Amino acid sequence: LVPGVCEIFGFSGEDVQNIQYVNWLTMVHSGVKGLEMFSPASMEWKQAHSQARFVILGVMLEAGEGFLKIEKVTGDEGKPDLLITMDRSKLESVGAPAIANFLKKLQVYKSTGDSTAAREMYDRFSKVTDTGDHPWLLWRDIVVERKQPRPILVQGNTTLKDEKIELVQYEPSPEGMVQAWRERFPDMKEVGVLLDKVTESEGKHWQS
């Protein structure tokens, strides 16, 4: 993170260091989780963003110096799991320079039109095999096994009570989403009128 940015949002001191650490750790987790989008059958990535996050993960691992470690462990429930360990004291001294050098090389290849070198470097970091210190092809089974249901983001409502505004939150579930909409629009007839108005004003843009 660029110094001074977090202060704009009211964070300073140790909070800034924690935010920086969580951001880096989240990227590593996203890289590992991205294996869900790799197909062992065709040995191809099925989503570009997941592949890119995995490449960034590879760059961090290659940085060495004890900055990042990922190993197979046994979870609390006795099932295989992956443990991510990052030395937060080496974010600026090891992690940041590694990412910077990678991006610099990528930019040079792009600016000079050297697509061959760019592809070779990118493919090397995004390669998924079952050998080495990080047998991702084998570990992918662990990632898929521990895949969680897609989170449901339910928008809360505000109510006015005793001249004070209160925020009403709902359970992140299909039932919670339905309840939120019902309480947000208690009069369905009014919703129908609003939709009719929108249709009338916007319908001309959809005429063939």
C-alpha positions as CSV (number, residue, x, y, z in Angstrom):
1,L,0.0,0.0,0.0
2,V,1.1,3.5,-0.7
3,P,1.9,5.4,2.5
4,G,-0.8,7.9,3.5
5,V,-3.6,6.2,1.6
6,C,-5.0,4.4,4.7
7,E,-5.0,7.6,6.7
8,I,-7.5,9.1,4.3
9,F,-10.0,6.4,5.5
10,G,-9.1,7.0,9.2
11,F,-6.6,4.2,9.7
12,S,-3.1,4.7,11.1
13,G,-0.3,3.0,13.0
14,E,-0.7,-0.7,13.6
15,D,-4.0,-0.8,11.8
16,V,-2.2,0.1,8.5
17,Q,0.2,-2.7,8.9
18,N,-2.6,-5.2,9.6
19,I,-4.5,-4.0,6.5
20,Q,-1.4,-4.4,4.4
21,Y,-0.8,-7.9,5.8
22,V,-4.4,-9.0,5.3
23,N,-4.4,-7.8,1.7
24,W,-1.3,-9.8,0.8
25,L,-2.6,-12.8,2.6
26,T,-5.9,-12.6,0.9
27,M,-4.1,-12.6,-2.5
28,V,-2.3,-15.7,-1.6
29,H,-5.5,-17.4,-0.5
30,S,-7.2,-16.3,-3.7
31,G,-4.3,-17.9,-5.7
32,V,-4.7,-21.2,-3.9
33,K,-8.5,-21.1,-4.2
34,G,-8.1,-20.3,-7.9
35,L,-7.2,-24.0,-8.5
36,E,-10.9,-24.6,-8.5
37,M,-10.9,-23.1,-12.0
38,F,-8.1,-25.4,-13.3
39,S,-9.2,-28.4,-15.3
40,P,-7.0,-31.6,-14.7
41,A,-8.7,-33.2,-17.7
42,S,-7.5,-30.7,-20.2
43,M,-4.7,-29.3,-18.1
44,E,-6.0,-25.8,-18.8
45,W,-7.1,-22.8,-16.8
46,K,-10.8,-22.0,-17.3
47,Q,-10.7,-18.5,-15.9
48,A,-8.1,-15.8,-16.6
49,H,-8.5,-14.0,-13.3
50,S,-7.9,-17.2,-11.3
51,Q,-4.9,-18.0,-13.4
52,A,-3.5,-14.5,-12.8
53,R,-3.9,-14.8,-9.0
54,F,-2.2,-18.2,-9.2
55,V,0.7,-16.6,-11.1
56,I,1.1,-13.9,-8.4
57,L,1.1,-16.6,-5.8
58,G,3.9,-18.3,-7.7
59,V,5.9,-15.1,-7.8
60,M,5.6,-14.8,-4.0
61,L,6.7,-18.4,-3.5
62,E,9.7,-18.0,-5.8
63,A,10.8,-14.9,-3.8
64,G,12.1,-17.3,-1.1
65,E,13.9,-16.0,2.0
66,G,11.2,-17.5,4.2
67,F,8.6,-15.0,3.0
68,L,5.8,-17.4,2.1
69,K,5.3,-21.1,2.8
70,I,2.4,-23.4,1.8
71,E,2.3,-26.9,3.1
72,K,-0.1,-29.8,3.4
73,V,-1.4,-30.5,6.9
74,T,-4.2,-32.4,8.6
75,G,-7.1,-30.2,9.6
76,D,-8.8,-30.2,13.0
77,E,-11.5,-32.6,11.6
78,G,-8.8,-35.0,10.4
79,K,-9.1,-34.2,6.8
80,P,-6.2,-32.9,4.5
81,D,-5.8,-29.1,4.5
82,L,-3.3,-26.5,3.3
83,L,-1.5,-24.2,5.7
84,I,-0.4,-20.7,4.5
85,T,2.3,-19.1,6.5
86,M,3.5,-15.5,5.6
87,D,6.3,-13.6,7.3
88,R,4.7,-10.2,7.6
89,S,8.0,-8.6,8.5
90,K,9.3,-9.3,5.0
91,L,6.4,-7.7,3.0
92,E,8.4,-4.7,2.0
93,S,11.9,-6.3,1.9
94,V,11.0,-9.5,0.0
95,G,7.4,-9.6,-1.2
96,A,7.0,-6.1,-2.7
97,P,10.3,-6.2,-4.7
98,A,9.4,-9.7,-6.1
99,I,6.0,-8.4,-7.4
100,A,7.6,-5.2,-8.7
101,N,10.3,-7.1,-10.6
102,F,7.7,-9.4,-12.1
103,L,5.5,-6.5,-13.2
104,K,8.5,-4.7,-14.6
105,K,9.4,-7.6,-16.7
106,L,5.9,-8.0,-17.9
107,Q,5.7,-4.4,-18.9
108,V,9.0,-4.6,-20.8
109,Y,7.8,-7.6,-22.7
110,K,4.5,-5.8,-23.5
111,S,6.3,-2.5,-24.5
112,T,8.7,-4.4,-26.8
113,G,6.1,-6.7,-28.2
114,D,7.9,-9.7,-27.0
115,S,4.9,-12.0,-26.6
116,T,7.0,-15.1,-26.7
117,A,9.0,-14.2,-23.6
118,A,5.9,-12.9,-21.8
119,R,4.1,-16.1,-22.5
120,E,7.0,-18.3,-21.4
121,M,7.3,-16.4,-18.1
122,Y,3.5,-16.4,-17.5
123,D,3.1,-20.1,-18.3
124,R,6.0,-21.0,-16.1
125,F,4.3,-19.4,-13.1
126,S,0.8,-20.8,-13.9
127,K,2.0,-24.4,-14.5
128,V,0.1,-26.9,-12.4
129,T,2.0,-30.2,-11.8
130,D,2.0,-33.1,-9.3
131,T,5.7,-32.9,-8.5
132,G,8.0,-30.6,-6.5
133,D,7.6,-28.8,-3.2
134,H,4.1,-27.6,-4.3
135,P,2.3,-30.5,-6.1
136,W,-0.7,-28.3,-7.0
137,L,-2.3,-30.9,-9.1
138,L,-2.6,-33.1,-6.1
139,W,-3.4,-30.3,-3.7
140,R,-6.3,-29.2,-6.0
141,D,-8.3,-32.0,-4.6
142,I,-8.0,-30.5,-1.2
143,V,-9.0,-27.1,-2.4
144,V,-12.1,-28.5,-4.2
145,E,-13.0,-30.7,-1.2
146,R,-13.0,-27.6,1.0
147,K,-14.9,-25.4,-1.4
148,Q,-17.5,-23.3,0.5
149,P,-21.0,-22.3,-0.9
150,R,-21.0,-19.0,-2.7
151,P,-21.7,-16.3,-0.1
152,I,-25.1,-14.4,-0.3
153,L,-24.9,-10.7,0.2
154,V,-28.2,-9.5,1.7
155,Q,-28.8,-5.8,1.8
156,G,-30.0,-4.4,5.1
157,N,-32.8,-2.0,5.6
158,T,-33.1,1.2,7.7
159,T,-36.1,2.0,9.9
160,L,-37.1,5.2,11.7
161,K,-37.9,4.5,15.4
162,D,-38.3,7.2,18.0
163,E,-36.8,9.7,15.6
164,K,-33.6,7.5,15.3
165,I,-32.5,5.5,12.3
166,E,-31.8,1.9,13.0
167,L,-30.1,-0.6,10.7
168,V,-31.8,-4.0,10.3
169,Q,-29.6,-6.8,9.2
170,Y,-30.7,-10.2,7.8
171,E,-29.3,-13.7,7.7
172,P,-27.1,-14.3,4.6
173,S,-29.5,-16.9,3.2
174,P,-32.2,-17.1,0.5
175,E,-34.8,-16.8,3.3
176,G,-33.0,-13.7,4.6
177,M,-33.0,-12.1,1.1
178,V,-36.7,-12.7,0.7
179,Q,-37.4,-11.2,4.1
180,A,-35.3,-8.1,3.4
181,W,-37.2,-7.5,0.1
182,R,-40.6,-8.0,1.8
183,E,-39.8,-5.5,4.5
184,R,-38.2,-3.1,2.1
185,F,-41.3,-3.1,-0.2
186,P,-44.3,-4.0,2.1
187,D,-46.8,-2.7,-0.5
188,M,-46.3,-4.8,-3.6
189,K,-48.9,-2.7,-5.5
190,E,-46.6,0.3,-5.1
191,V,-43.7,-1.8,-6.5
192,G,-45.9,-2.7,-9.5
193,V,-46.6,1.0,-10.1
194,L,-43.0,1.9,-9.9
195,L,-42.0,-0.9,-12.3
196,D,-44.7,0.3,-14.7
197,K,-43.3,3.8,-14.6
198,V,-39.8,2.5,-15.3
199,T,-41.1,0.4,-18.2
200,E,-42.9,3.3,-19.7
201,S,-40.0,5.7,-19.5
202,E,-37.3,3.2,-20.6
203,G,-39.3,1.1,-23.0
204,K,-38.5,3.3,-26.0
205,H,-34.8,2.3,-25.7
206,W,-35.6,-1.3,-26.2
207,Q,-37.9,-1.1,-29.2
208,S,-36.6,-3.1,-32.2
